[in-house]
Amino acid sequence: MVDLFTSVVQEYDCTIIQGARTAAQQAENVRNGVSKTLDSKHVTSAAFPLVRAVDVAPYPVVWPTAEMTRAQYAHAVGRFYHFGCFVQLRARAMGIALRWGADWDGDKDFFEQTFDDLPHFELVG
């Protein structure tokens, strides 16, 4: 993940929102509805001491909100999709198997999503 995002930031300005989490932080995220599983690759342990997932956003971070006009909302969401595709292509070029929170099953069908996590990237496996 470090190598990937070190490479990405050379061409696409971005910010790491969060990498490693404790099990307690992950449980709080599930309670708050911002995560769906306790079995997150953000959580590190003795078995997996390295972060296997990060939340990263294009910089400057502009979160899509209900208060935005339709055009503003579309542009804010579009930036995340543009960035996500850039990251996926860079990962592929580097031989890194990556899953993105906008397309959990990797089939490029964004309309079947039940939980969009646009800043989320995780190693496959």
N, C-alpha and C positions, 0 to 999 in steps of 0.2 A: 504494500500500500504506500509506503514511504517513497519507493522508487517511482511508482506510477504518478502520484500527485506532485512529486518534485519535477517530473517531466511535464505534466499537464500545466503547472503554473508558469512554466517558461513561455507558453504561448497563450494561455487563457487565464486571466486573473481570477482567482477564486479564494475562498476562505474555508478553513476547516471549522465546522461548527462543533463537532464532537467526535472523538475517537473512542477511547476506552471508557467503559462504564463499570461500576460495581453492580453486583446482583441487586442491591437495594435500590440503586438508581434506575435499573431496568424495571424493577417491580413498580416503582413510582410512575415511570413512563407508561406502563401498561394500565395502571389505575387511571391515569389522566387521558388515556385514549390516543396517545401519540405513538404508541408501539402496540403490536398485537401479540407478542410472544415473550415469554420469560427466557426462551432459548435463543438469545440474540448473540450474533457474532461480535457485537460491541463489548460483551462481557468477557473480561479476561479471567483466567484461573491458572492454577498450577499446571493443568493439562494443556491449556492454550494461553501462554503468557503474552503472546503478541496480539495486537488488535487485528481482527479479521474483517472489520467493518468500520466505515467512517461516514459521517454526514458532512457533505461538502456542497457549497453553493457558489454560483457565479458572483463575483464582486463587482460593484457593490450589491449587497443582498437586498433584494426588493421582494418581500413576501407577497403573494397574491392575497388580497383581502376582499371581503364583501363590499367594503366601502368604495372600492375603485370603480371607475366607469368600466363598461364592457371591454373597451379597447385597452385600457390600462391593465386590466386583469389578464386579457389575452397576451399582452406583451410580457407581463411578469411571468406567467406560466410558460410562455414560449422560450424565455431565456433559460429556464431550467431544462426544457427538452433539448434545446440547442447544446447546452453544456453537457447534459447527460450523454448525448450522442457523441460529442467530442471525446469524452472520457472513455466511452466504450471502444471507440475506434483506436484510441491511444493504447488502451489495455490490450486489445487484440494484436496490435503491432508489436507490443512488448511480450506477447505470449502469456498474458495473464488472463485467466478465466475469471470473469467478473459478472456479478448479478447487480441489476439496478432496480431500485424501488419503484420505478415507473413501469417496469415490465418484468415482474417477478419470475415468470416462466420463460422469458427470453424469446417469445414467439413473434415479437414486434407488433402484437395486437394490443394497443393501449386501451381499447374500449372495454375489455373484459376485466379490468382491474376492479377489485373491491376495496383496496387500500392503496392509495397513491402516497409514496414516500419519496418524493422527487429528489431530495438531497442524499438519499441513502445509496451507498455502494458497498458491496461485500464480495469477498473472495468466494469462489465456488469450491465446494469440497470441504 
